[in-house]
Structure formats: C-alpha cells, structure tokens
Amino acid sequence: MLQASWKSLLGRKLRLLMSAFAIILGVSFVAGSLIFTDTIGKAFDGITDTVGDVVVRPATTSGMFDGTGSSRTVPGDLVERLAGTTGAARADGNVSDETTFVVSKAGKLVGGQGAPGLGLNHNEAPTSSGAQPLTLTAGHWPERSGEVVLDVATAERAGYRVGDTVALVTSGAQPKVSATLVGTAEFASGGLVGASITVFDTKTAQALYFGGKDEYTTVTVTAKDGVSADELASAVQQALPAGFESITGAKLAEEQKTSINEALSFISTFLLIFAGIALFVGSFLIINTFSILVAQRSRELAMLRALGAGRGQVTRSVLFEAFVVGLVGSTLGLALGFGLAVGIRALFATLGLDLSESALVFQPSTAIAAYAVGMAVTMVAAYLPARRAGKMPPVAAMRDDVAMPEGTMRWRVAMGAVLVAAGITGVAVGGFAGVDNAAWFVGLGVFALVLGVAMTSPVAGRPVIAATGVVYRRLFGTVGHMAEQNAVRNPRRTAATASALMIGLTLVSMMSVFGASAKASIDKAIDASFAADFVVSNAIGQPFSAAVTDEVAQVPGVEAVSPLRIVDMQFNGGRTGGAAVDPQSFQRVVPIDLMDGSLAGLSGRAIAVDEKFAAEHDVAVGSKVELTVAGQEGSYTVAAVYHDLKAISLPILLGLETANAAGVPQQDSMAFVLTAPGSDRAAVEAGLETVVADLPTVTVKDQAAFAEEQRGPIDQMLALIYALLGLAVVIAVLGIVNTLALSVIERTREIGLLRAVGLSRRQLRTMLRLESVAIALLGAVLGVGLGLVGGWALQRALAGDGIDVLAIPAGQLAPFVALAGIVGVLAALWPGRRAARLDVLRAITTD
C-alpha cells in the first residue's frame, strides 16, 4: 500500500502541489506572525535591559513606556545622598521625557507615529552589565545649553549632520527648541523600534522639563564590586524619605517587559487570528482537492479493495498522501514565513513600529507551531475524503459514476441548519440583548453562521446559481446552460469552493459596515458635542505644551479658549480615563447634559462622573470616590453627574486647578477655541495657524477637518485588516483555480466528446469561465449577505460604546460582488487554456 500511495503521489504532483498552496500560505502567515512578534519582543528586551543596578523613583510610578502621567520627581539633593549609601559606587540623576520630537530639515516631523520621542539628559550611569546605554559615534556629548546629540537613525532621517541647527518640539514649557547638533550616538542594544533619542546636558533638560528646578525623573545607583543589586536596593530604601522607592534594575526590566508583552500580545493575537482565517479557508481547498482525487481514483481504489486491501488500508493510503502534502506545504510555508515577516515588518513600520534595525528572530517554537498547525489542518481536512474512500464498496466504486448517498447530504444540511440557528441566536443576543461582552457573542454567532451557511450552501446556493443560469442562457445560449449545469453537477464541490471566498468576503463586508458605522458615529458625536469654532490638537496623539494654549488665547478675535488635559487615573486597582477641564469655559465649547449637580463645583478635591460610571459604581452627587490621580492617592467628592460625552468618552472630569495640585503635567490634549462675535473667522484661523506654524505636531482644524482627523485611525485600521484578509481571498481564488483545473482533468472524456460534436475551443473556454464566475458570485453574494448581518449586529453590540449609527457602505459592498466576477474570470484563464489544448482523440479515450 505504501508503494501504491507513493506512485499515486508522484502521478499527481501538480494537483497535490496546488492543494499544498493553501497550507503554504496559511503556515507562512503563522510562521511570519510568530517570527514578527518574537522580533518585537527581542527588540524591546534590548531596550529594557539597559537599566542600571538600582533605580530610585517616586512611589507608585511605573517604568518606561508605562508612565502614570505624573510630574512627580526626585529632588536633586537626594542624588548626592544616595551616592554615599553603603555599597554604592555612584548615583546619577536621569531626566527623561517621551514627547520630544525632531523636525527634519524639510520641516517634517521625524517619527511620532506611535513610538515615543525620548528626550534625555546625558550622564555616565552604566547599565547593570557595566556598559553605557548610548555609544557616541561622532562628535561629543552636549556640555552646555544649545547643544544636542541625536541617535544615528533619527539624524539620518532628519537630514542633519554634526554642526547643523536642529529644530525640536516638546510638550514642556518651551514648545519649540533649537540646538546645535554636536554629536550622534547609537543605542547599545540595536534598534529603537521607531523611537527617537535626543540628548541634552542635564541643566538644559531640567530647564525644558522641570522649569529649571534641580529635579530628576529617576536616579540610577550603581553598586560597588562585590555588592549585589538586592543588597544595594535594600540599603538605598532605608536611606530614602517617604514617597520614594528603590527597585533593582532586574526587577524594573521585568516590570517593563511584562507591561510591553501585555501590550504586544494584542499584535500577536491579531496576526494569528488572520493566520487562522487563512488556514480555515485553505481547509476547504484541501477537502475539495482530496474529494476530487478520491472520485477520480475510484477504480484504482476499488481494484485495491478487490486485491484484498481493507477499508483502513485505503483510508490510510489517502491520509498518507495528505501527510506528505502537509509536510511539504508546512516546510515551504515555514520558509515563506520569513518573507512574510519582512512584509509584516514593513507594514507595521508605516504605523510607527519600526523594526528595520532589528534582525528577524527565529525560535524553535516557531517551527514546531508551523508544522503542528500545517499537519493538523491538512490531516483533519483530508480525513473525510479518506474515510469516504475507505467506505466505498468495490463493486460500486468500479462504476463510472460514483455518487454519494443522499443521506449524507441530508445530514450535512441538518447540521448546517442547526449551526445557522445557533449563529442567529448568538448574533441576536450580542446585538440586541444588552449582555456583557456582547461583541464576543456577535463574533461567535457570525462564526457559527459562516459554518452553517457553508454546510447548507449546496442547497441554499441553488437560487443564486439558478438566477445566474437565467442570465447565462439568455446571453450565451447552450454554452451558458452547460456552465450552469456544471456548477450544480457536484453541489458539494461548488459549495466548498464558493465557501472559501464567502469567508473572506464575510469578514471584509462586516468590517466595512463596522468601519462606516464608526465613522458616521464620530461625525454625529462631533456635530452634536462640539460648539467650538476651532480645535487645536496634536496630530500624532501626543499632548502639547500648555504654553501653546496660552498663545492661542492671545490671538486677536479669540473670545475664549478651553483646554482639555487627559489625566491618567486609577480606580479600584485599574486604570480609568479622565480629563481636567476649566469648569467655566468647558460648557461653552462642549455642550454637556448634566443629570445632577454643577460643574461649578469642580474645585478642590471634586470630580464629575458620567452616568455609566455612576451606575456601575453606585455613586451620586456627594459620594466619596477613592482615586489615584497622577500617582497620588486621595478621596474625591462627586460634584456632578453627566450624560455620556460621546465625542470625548471620558468617565471622569476634574478641574484644572485640582489637576495642577495633584501634579498632573501641564500638557494639553486639545484646546477648543471660540471666536468673538463679529470677528473675521478667516483672520482668526490665520492667526491660529501662525501660532502653530513651527509646531508640526500641533494642528488647527474646524469641525469638519477635526472629524476627518478622528476618522483617520479607522481608515488606517480597515486598510490593515483588508491587507491581512487579502491572503484569505488569495487562497480562495487559488481554490477556484484548483477546483476548475481538477474538474477539467476529471471531465477529460466529456470535454473530448463536446469538442468532437462541435464545441469550439473558444466556447469551451467561455463555458469554464462562466462556471468560475458562477462559483465566485455565489461566494460573493453569501459573503456580502453574512457580512451585512454581522456588521449590523456588531454595531448594535457596540452602540453603548459610541458606535450608535448604522451605516451601510453600499459604494464599497457593490464593488465586492463585481470584483468577485472579475476573480472568476481570472481564475478560469489557466484551466480554460489547459482544457482548450486537450487533444480530442486522447481525451475521448481517457478512462
């Protein structure tokens, strides 16, 4: 049997290789995703491993990339005291900021698409390994005000050389900075994952970020030889005043890695979901291929049975072929995964996660996962055709026409109907029952619907094929009629092929509806919630200096400016969103519907909460709420309860004075501008533009432009999802090509007879093209239909989170159906050409 299986494989290399394409592409996505996420983890490990032996920081603050928005600092006089701690070799004060960005010679911002712009002071503090985190590559370190050092990559991207004047923007008290580039440096651990580094002398850094006060963000304490980090941390802690803590560099690095891994787990999960979709779609192709091959080999298998082979042996022979296909596909997919990882890296670089300086990381676990997934999917997909081959009676299998029992179809349709019912229930519960985690119910419901429709599509798809057949017969006559009959001849095969395309288009359509609804909801919220004439905001999602807001208020024609300052808060041990506002002006620029209380009471330790927060935590006006604001714990009194502000969606508001007293950095996220009655709007806008002219991070927008800016991230997200879903669509197209090609081989004698009785080569190609289009249109119609249902339910499930407008993007969905028709035409090119070139006499005599 093994020898027979090998001969069967070698005799059908092309057909099985086409089947392996699905595994190759699916496994490559798994491998590429794992390689990419391992590369990210390694890059961030390099960054977090540059901390010193012991770090002193204000208590309750977190490490790099996970700050609490606190302006609490370590006093400068503490540094000298810590240097004298038993076991300490030295102590160095660190000044750091994450909102300092370089402006290129062309006036463009360098970076700023997610990765931080790190502003640091220069010191000689070594890492725990004894090395320096930054190595000078040219020039010298900054020694006085007006000097700066950049990392090599940032200097190159900005077009600066040593001696040039560098333009910088910060969110500190001095929003615009100019300095001479006196040197370039390289990060010791390689790439910076898109971040930029700007190094000042200590006095300049303190002037920029702390108003000239002798303060530091943290202090690094280096241990003497023979003193462990734990011993030093304990000694340092005893010397610290209340409100400060010491932590070993190893523990801080672990904190940072944990925080980063939690953030990166989303990327890993996100990519692997699409890998799963690709493999799920590919399983339909594999099932189709082996079903056709089993049908083609019916006589061969019957002969084996007649010669004494048992059912199990026949089943195992087909599974052996699947094993080889899975092994080859997984191996090639693993190799292709490297190329895909490069592509994913380039894709995420456009979103600000730049890993171009980090080598790709290949872990043994990646190979294990790739082979495990590839082999499992192939073997599971091939099991049913293999089992069907083993159950075929020798006598029945020797007939020319092998038909499966109708009972199998009835069972399949019945199971599909159950799944459809379960899917409808899940979608209805998630979309309309108001349950927790409603989006999960919708997702599971859509998954069940897709499976159910795929199983029932041999029956449910007949009306679509019939409608297509009516058009075909009118336009193409007999050729069109034959195309329709071929499409319905084997309903399982047609359904499986169409289902592969259906899955991709279901997800694309669903995300199109969701994206259109999200953008429509943003437009509605901004239209209803903003009374301001202009909004000053940061184009890269970072805060900007409050000094900019002060300048905006001085522009002629401006009546009032109301800043909004995002404040990081912690409640019940978890983070919650909040903002600091000016109680008097805020109500003028953002109409706020109060349920109880007044914003006038936002002074001292008073807050306003939205209705959802009040209901969830059972608080009302006068209630006490324990909050940690900017790292400081305290009890706050609820002064007002308001209806949800959909345009801002923040559950807690406090006054600017309260935020300043708590140590919140004076950095605004937005500033709403009201023009004075009778003022020249165009002149006011020109004045505002003048204020931000040298600040590429800050923009001035009217309501329409601001709404467009808010829609931007949704378009970016959809573009990324479409690009990733494109792989599933490619596999689906290959499935159509594969099905048609195998169908041509299966119908070789029939094609020969048609050619013999007068069917021209052109008519034959047309027939196959129409058959392909019918299959593609079936997948498109089912996919778009399911996508509409899923998108509608997802919008309803998230209505309470601000997505309260349903928008159907007909202009996007209609082209999907048209594109499916084009896909059908293209998929039929190679099989049609192959069929047209068959020798008529040989075709007629083919078994």
Residue pairs with C-beta under 8 A, 6 or more apart in sequence:
1 304
1 309
1 313
1 316
1 317
2 317
2 320
4 304
4 317
5 317
5 320
5 321
8 297
8 300
8 317
8 321
9 16
9 321
9 324
12 293
15 289
15 293
15 738
15 741
15 742
15 745
16 289
16 293
16 321
16 324
16 325
17 328
18 289
18 734
18 737
18 738
18 741
18 742
19 285
19 286
19 289
19 290
19 325
19 738
20 325
20 326
20 328
20 329
20 332
21 285
21 329
21 731
21 734
21 738
22 279
22 281
22 282
22 283
22 285
22 286
22 329
22 731
22 734
22 735
23 279
23 282
23 286
23 325
23 326
23 329
23 330
23 333
23 374
23 377
23 378
24 329
24 332
24 333
24 336
25 278
25 282
25 333
25 336
25 727
25 730
25 731
25 734
26 275
26 278
26 279
26 281
26 282
26 333
26 373
26 374
26 377
26 731
27 279
27 329
27 330
27 333
27 334
27 336
27 337
27 370
27 373
27 374
28 332
28 333
28 334
28 336
28 337
28 339
28 340
29 271
29 274
29 275
29 278
29 279
29 337
29 340
29 727
30 272
30 275
30 279
30 333
30 337
30 369
30 370
30 373
30 374
31 333
31 334
31 336
31 337
31 338
31 340
31 341
31 366
31 367
31 369
31 370
32 271
32 336
32 337
32 338
32 339
32 340
32 341
32 343
32 344
33 268
33 271
33 272
33 274
33 275
33 341
33 344
34 268
34 272
34 337
34 363
34 365
34 366
34 369
34 370
35 337
35 338
35 341
35 360
35 361
35 362
35 366
36 267
36 271
36 341
36 344
36 345
36 348
36 355
36 360
37 264
37 267
37 268
37 271
38 361
38 362
38 363
38 366
39 341
39 345
39 355
39 358
39 359
39 360
39 361
40 193
40 264
40 267
40 353
40 355
41 260
41 261
41 264
41 361
42 358
42 361
43 190
43 191
43 193
43 355
43 358
44 193
44 256
44 257
44 260
44 264
45 189
45 257
46 187
46 189
46 190
46 191
46 358
47 64
47 187
47 189
47 192
47 193
48 63
48 64
48 252
48 253
48 256
48 257
48 260
49 127
49 129
49 189
49 253
50 127
50 133
50 187
50 188
50 189
51 127
51 128
51 220
51 249
51 252
51 253
51 256
52 92
52 125
52 126
52 127
52 128
52 220
52 221
52 222
52 249
53 128
53 220
53 221
53 222
53 223
53 229
53 232
53 248
53 249
54 220
54 221
54 222
54 223
54 229
54 232
54 233
54 236
54 246
54 247
54 248
54 249
55 218
55 219
55 220
55 221
55 246
55 247
55 248
55 249
55 252
56 74
56 78
56 82
56 218
56 219
56 220
56 221
56 236
56 240
56 244
56 245
56 246
56 247
57 74
57 217
57 218
57 219
57 244
57 245
57 247
58 70
58 72
58 73
58 74
58 243
58 244
58 245
58 631
59 243
59 244
59 245
59 631
60 68
60 628
60 631
60 632
60 633
61 67
61 68
61 70
61 72
61 631
62 68
62 255
62 259
63 252
63 255
63 256
63 259
64 96
64 256
65 98
65 116
65 256
65 259
65 260
66 255
66 256
66 259
67 98
67 568
68 568
68 570
68 628
68 630
68 631
69 566
69 567
69 568
69 630
69 664
69 665
70 568
70 630
70 631
70 632
70 663
70 664
70 665
71 630
71 663
71 664
71 665
72 630
72 631
72 632
72 663
73 210
73 213
73 215
73 216
73 217
74 93
74 215
74 216
74 217
74 218
74 219
74 244
75 214
75 215
75 216
76 93
76 213
76 214
76 215
76 216
77 214
78 219
78 240
78 241
78 244
79 91
79 92
79 93
79 216
79 219
80 91
81 239
82 88
82 91
82 219
82 221
82 236
82 239
83 90
83 91
83 221
85 91
85 221
85 232
85 235
85 236
85 239
86 235
87 223
87 224
87 227
87 231
87 232
87 235
88 221
88 222
88 223
88 224
88 232
88 235
88 236
89 222
89 223
89 224
89 225
90 125
90 221
90 222
91 219
91 220
91 221
91 222
92 123
92 124
92 125
92 219
92 220
92 222
93 121
93 123
93 202
93 216
93 218
93 219
94 120
94 121
94 123
94 125
94 216
94 217
94 218
94 219
94 220
95 119
95 120
95 121
95 200
95 202
95 205
95 206
95 209
95 210
95 216
95 217
96 118
96 119
96 120
96 121
96 217
96 218
97 118
97 119
97 120
97 170
97 171
97 172
97 205
97 208
97 209
98 116
98 117
98 118
98 119
99 116
99 117
99 119
99 170
99 171
99 172
99 542
99 543
99 667
100 117
100 118
100 119
100 168
100 169
100 170
100 171
100 172
100 198
100 208
101 109
101 110
101 111
101 112
101 117
101 168
101 169
101 170
101 196
101 540
101 542
101 697
102 109
102 110
102 111
102 117
102 150
102 154
102 158
102 160
102 166
102 167
102 168
102 196
102 198
103 109
103 110
103 158
103 167
103 168
103 169
103 694
103 696
104 110
104 157
104 158
104 159
104 160
105 158
105 159
105 160
105 164
106 159
107 696
108 696
109 169
109 539
109 540
109 696
109 697
110 154
110 157
110 158
110 196
111 117
111 154
111 157
111 194
111 195
111 196
111 352
112 352
112 540
112 542
112 697
113 194
113 350
113 351
113 352
113 540
114 194
114 351
114 352
114 353
114 541
115 192
115 193
115 194
115 195
115 196
115 352
115 353
115 354
116 195
117 195
117 196
117 198
117 542
118 195
118 196
118 197
118 198
119 170
119 198
119 200
119 205
119 208
119 209
120 197
120 198
120 199
120 200
120 205
121 199
121 200
121 201
121 202
121 204
121 205
121 206
122 141
122 142
122 149
122 199
122 200
122 201
122 202
123 202
123 220
124 132
125 220
125 222
126 132
126 222
127 133
127 188
127 249
128 229
128 249
128 250
131 188
132 188
133 187
133 188
133 189
134 151
134 185
134 186
134 187
134 188
134 197
134 199
135 185
135 186
135 188
136 149
136 183
136 184
136 185
137 152
137 183
137 184
137 185
137 186
138 162
138 183
138 184
139 149
139 162
139 181
139 182
139 183
139 184
140 182
140 183
141 149
141 182
141 183
141 199
141 201
142 148
142 149
142 179
142 182
142 183
142 199
142 200
142 201
142 204
143 182
143 201
144 201
144 203
144 204
145 201
145 203
145 204
145 207
146 178
146 179
146 180
146 204
147 179
147 180
147 182
147 200
147 201
147 204
148 166
148 168
148 179
148 180
148 181
148 182
148 198
148 199
148 200
149 181
149 182
149 183
149 184
149 185
149 198
149 199
150 158
150 160
150 166
150 181
150 184
150 185
150 196
150 197
150 198
150 199
151 184
151 185
151 186
151 187
151 192
151 196
151 197
152 184
152 185
152 186
153 192
153 196
153 357
154 196
154 197
154 198
155 161
155 181
155 184
158 166
160 166
160 181
161 181
162 181
162 182
162 183
162 184
163 180
163 181
164 180
164 181
165 178
165 179
165 180
165 181
166 178
166 179
166 180
166 181
167 176
167 177
167 178
167 694
168 176
168 177
168 178
168 179
168 198
169 175
169 176
169 177
169 694
169 695
169 696
169 697
169 698
170 177
170 208
170 209
170 545
171 542
171 543
171 544
171 545
171 665
171 667
172 208
172 209
172 545
172 667
173 208
173 211
173 545
173 546
173 547
173 666
174 207
174 208
174 545
174 547
175 544
175 545
175 547
175 548
175 695
175 698
176 694
176 695
177 208
179 200
185 197
185 199
187 197
190 357
190 358
191 354
191 355
191 356
191 357
191 358
192 354
192 357
193 353
193 354
193 355
193 358
194 349
194 352
194 353
194 354
194 355
200 208
206 212
206 213
206 214
206 215
206 216
221 232
221 236
221 246
223 229
223 231
223 232
229 248
229 249
229 250
230 248
232 248
233 246
233 247
233 248
234 246
236 246
237 245
237 246
240 246
247 255
267 348
271 344
271 724
274 724
274 725
274 727
274 728
275 373
277 503
277 504
277 507
277 725
277 728
278 727
278 728
278 731
279 373
279 377
280 503
281 500
281 503
281 504
281 728
281 731
281 732
281 735
282 377
282 381
282 500
282 731
283 377
283 380
283 381
284 381
284 454
284 496
284 497
284 499
284 500
284 735
285 497
285 500
285 731
285 734
285 735
285 738
286 322
286 325
286 377
286 378
286 381
286 382
287 381
287 382
287 384
287 385
287 496
288 493
288 496
288 497
288 735
288 738
288 739
288 742
289 738
289 742
290 318
290 321
290 322
290 381
290 382
290 385
290 386
291 384
291 385
291 388
291 492
291 493
291 496
292 493
292 739
292 742
292 743
292 746
293 318
293 321
293 385
293 742
294 301
294 318
294 385
294 386
294 388
294 389
295 402
295 746
296 742
296 745
296 746
297 389
298 392
298 397
298 398
298 399
298 402
299 397
299 398
299 847
301 314
301 389
301 392
301 397
302 392
302 394
302 395
302 397
302 398
304 313
304 314
304 317
305 311
305 314
305 392
305 393
305 394
305 397
306 394
309 317
311 390
311 391
312 390
313 390
314 389
314 390
314 392
315 386
315 387
315 389
315 390
316 386
318 382
318 385
318 386
318 389
318 390
319 379
319 382
319 383
319 386
321 382
322 378
322 379
322 381
322 382
322 386
323 375
323 378
323 379
325 378
325 382
326 374
326 375
326 377
326 378
326 379
327 371
327 375
329 374
329 378
330 370
330 371
330 373
330 374
330 375
330 378
333 370
333 374
334 366
334 367
334 370
334 371
337 366
337 370
338 360
338 362
341 360
342 360
345 355
345 356
345 360
347 720
347 723
348 355
349 355
349 356
351 716
351 720
388 404
392 402
396 402
404 492
409 458
409 491
409 492
412 455
412 456
412 458
413 455
413 456
413 458
413 459
415 455
416 451
416 452
416 453
416 454
416 455
416 456
416 457
417 452
417 456
418 452
419 448
419 449
419 451
419 452
419 455
420 448
420 449
420 452
420 453
420 456
421 452
422 445
422 448
422 452
423 445
423 446
423 447
423 448
423 449
423 450
423 451
423 452
424 445
424 449
425 445
426 441
426 442
426 444
426 445
426 446
426 448
427 441
427 442
427 445
427 446
427 449
427 789
427 790
427 793
428 445
428 793
429 435
429 438
429 441
429 445
430 438
430 439
430 440
430 441
430 442
430 443
430 444
430 445
430 793
430 794
430 797
431 438
431 441
431 442
431 792
431 793
431 794
431 795
431 796
431 797
432 793
432 796
433 441
434 800
435 441
438 797
438 798
439 794
439 797
439 798
441 797
442 790
442 793
442 794
442 797
445 790
445 793
446 506
446 510
446 786
446 789
446 790
446 793
449 786
449 789
449 790
450 502
450 503
450 506
450 786
453 460
453 499
453 502
453 782
453 786
454 495
454 496
454 499
454 502
454 503
457 495
457 498
457 499
457 502
457 778
457 782
458 491
458 492
458 494
458 495
459 491
460 782
461 491
461 494
461 495
461 498
461 778
461 782
462 488
462 491
464 777
464 778
464 781
464 782
465 484
465 487
465 488
465 494
465 774
465 778
466 484
468 484
468 487
468 773
468 774
468 777
468 778
469 480
469 481
469 483
469 484
469 487
469 774
471 480
472 480
472 481
472 483
472 484
472 770
472 774
473 480
473 481
473 484
474 480
476 483
476 766
476 770
479 759
479 763
479 766
479 767
479 770
480 770
482 754
482 767
483 766
483 767
483 768
483 770
483 771
483 774
484 770
484 774
486 743
486 767
486 771
487 494
487 771
487 774
487 775
488 494
493 739
493 743
494 775
494 778
495 778
496 735
496 739
497 735
497 736
497 739
497 775
497 779
498 775
498 776
498 778
498 779
498 782
499 779
499 782
500 731
500 732
500 735
500 736
500 779
501 729
501 732
501 733
501 735
501 736
501 775
501 776
501 779
501 780
501 783
501 820
501 823
502 778
502 779
502 780
502 782
502 783
502 786
503 728
503 732
503 783
504 725
504 728
504 729
504 732
504 783
505 729
505 779
505 780
505 783
505 784
505 787
505 816
505 820
506 782
506 783
506 784
506 786
506 787
506 790
507 721
507 725
507 728
507 787
508 722
508 725
508 729
508 783
508 787
508 816
509 783
509 784
509 786
509 787
509 788
509 790
509 791
509 813
509 816
510 786
510 787
510 788
510 790
510 791
510 794
511 718
511 721
511 722
511 725
511 791
512 718
512 787
512 791
512 809
512 812
512 813
513 787
513 788
513 790
513 791
513 792
513 794
513 795
513 806
513 807
513 808
513 809
514 791
514 794
514 795
514 803
515 714
515 715
515 717
515 718
515 809
516 807
516 808
516 809
516 812
517 791
517 795
517 803
517 805
517 806
517 807
518 714
518 803
519 711
519 714
519 715
519 807
520 805
520 806
520 807
521 646
521 802
521 803
521 804
521 805
522 647
522 707
522 710
522 711
522 714
523 707
523 711
523 805
524 646
524 804
524 805
525 646
525 647
525 802
526 647
526 703
526 706
526 707
526 710
527 703
527 707
528 591
528 646
528 647
529 590
529 591
529 645
529 646
529 647
529 648
530 589
530 590
530 647
530 672
530 703
530 706
531 588
531 589
531 590
531 591
531 674
532 562
532 589
532 590
532 672
532 673
532 674
532 703
533 673
533 674
533 675
533 681
533 684
533 702
534 672
534 673
534 675
534 684
534 685
534 688
534 700
534 701
534 702
535 670
535 671
535 672
535 673
535 700
535 701
535 702
535 703
535 706
536 544
536 548
536 549
536 552
536 670
536 671
536 672
536 673
536 688
536 692
536 698
536 699
536 700
537 669
537 670
537 671
537 698
537 699
537 701
537 706
537 709
538 544
538 669
538 697
538 698
538 699
539 696
539 697
539 698
539 699
539 709
540 697
542 697
543 565
543 566
543 665
543 667
543 668
543 669
544 667
544 668
544 669
544 695
544 697
544 698
545 666
545 667
545 668
546 563
546 565
546 666
546 667
546 668
548 668
548 671
548 691
548 692
548 695
548 698
549 561
549 563
549 668
549 671
551 691
552 558
552 561
552 671
552 673
552 688
552 691
553 560
553 561
555 684
555 687
555 688
555 690
555 691
556 679
556 683
556 684
556 687
557 675
557 676
557 679
557 680
557 683
557 684
557 687
558 673
558 674
558 675
558 676
558 679
558 684
558 687
558 688
559 674
559 675
559 676
559 677
559 679
560 585
560 588
560 589
560 673
560 674
561 585
561 671
561 672
561 673
561 674
562 581
562 582
562 585
562 586
562 588
562 589
562 590
562 671
562 672
562 674
563 581
563 582
563 656
563 668
563 670
563 671
563 672
564 579
564 580
564 581
564 586
564 648
564 668
564 669
564 670
564 671
564 672
565 579
565 580
565 581
565 656
565 659
565 664
565 666
565 667
565 668
565 669
566 577
566 578
566 579
566 650
566 669
567 578
567 579
567 580
567 629
567 630
567 654
567 659
567 664
568 575
568 578
568 630
569 575
569 576
569 577
569 578
569 627
569 628
569 629
569 652
570 576
570 627
570 628
571 625
571 626
571 627
571 628
572 617
576 613
576 651
576 652
577 649
577 650
577 651
577 652
578 607
578 629
578 650
578 651
578 652
578 653
578 654
579 648
579 650
579 652
579 653
579 654
579 669
580 653
580 654
580 655
580 656
580 658
580 659
580 664
581 599
581 602
581 653
581 654
581 655
581 656
582 655
582 656
583 599
583 600
583 601
583 602
583 603
583 655
584 600
585 672
586 592
586 599
586 653
586 672
587 599
588 674
589 672
589 673
589 674
590 645
590 647
590 648
590 672
592 599
592 642
592 643
592 645
593 642
593 643
594 640
594 641
594 642
594 643
595 611
595 641
595 642
595 643
596 620
596 621
596 640
596 641
597 608
597 621
597 638
597 639
597 640
597 641
598 639
598 640
599 608
599 639
599 640
599 653
601 639
601 640
602 608
602 639
602 640
602 653
602 654
602 655
602 658
603 655
603 657
603 658
604 658
605 634
605 635
605 636
605 637
605 658
606 636
606 637
606 638
606 639
606 654
606 655
606 658
607 625
607 627
607 636
607 637
607 638
607 639
607 652
607 653
607 654
607 658
608 638
608 639
608 640
608 641
608 642
608 652
608 653
608 654
609 619
609 625
609 638
609 640
609 641
609 642
609 651
609 652
609 653
610 641
610 642
610 643
610 644
610 645
610 650
610 651
610 652
611 641
611 642
611 643
611 644
612 644
612 651
612 800
613 619
613 651
613 652
614 620
614 638
614 641
617 625
619 625
619 638
620 638
620 641
621 638
621 639
621 640
621 641
622 637
622 638
623 637
623 638
624 635
624 636
624 637
624 638
625 635
625 636
625 637
625 638
626 633
626 634
626 635
626 636
627 633
627 634
627 635
627 636
627 652
628 634
629 636
629 654
629 658
629 659
629 662
629 664
630 659
630 662
630 663
630 664
630 665
631 663
632 662
632 663
634 662
636 654
642 653
644 802
646 802
646 804
649 801
649 802
660 666
673 684
673 688
675 681
675 684
685 700
685 702
688 700
689 700
691 700
692 698
692 699
692 700
699 709
701 709
729 823
732 779
733 823
733 826
733 827
736 772
736 775
736 776
736 823
736 824
736 827
736 828
737 827
737 830
737 831
739 775
740 768
740 771
740 772
740 827
740 828
740 831
740 832
741 830
741 831
741 834
743 831
744 751
744 768
744 831
744 834
744 835
744 838
748 838
748 843
748 846
749 843
749 844
749 845
749 846
749 847
751 764
751 835
751 838
751 843
752 838
752 840
752 841
752 842
752 843
752 844
752 845
752 846
753 843
753 844
754 764
755 761
755 764
755 838
755 840
755 843
756 840
756 844
759 767
761 836
762 836
764 832
764 835
764 836
765 828
765 832
765 833
765 835
765 836
768 828
768 831
768 832
768 835
769 824
769 825
769 828
769 832
771 828
772 824
772 825
772 827
772 828
772 831
773 821
773 824
773 825
773 828
774 824
775 824
776 820
776 821
776 823
776 824
776 827
777 817
777 820
777 821
777 824
779 820
780 816
780 817
780 819
780 820
780 821
781 817
783 816
784 813
784 816
784 817
787 813
788 808
788 813
791 808
792 806
795 803
795 805
795 806
796 806
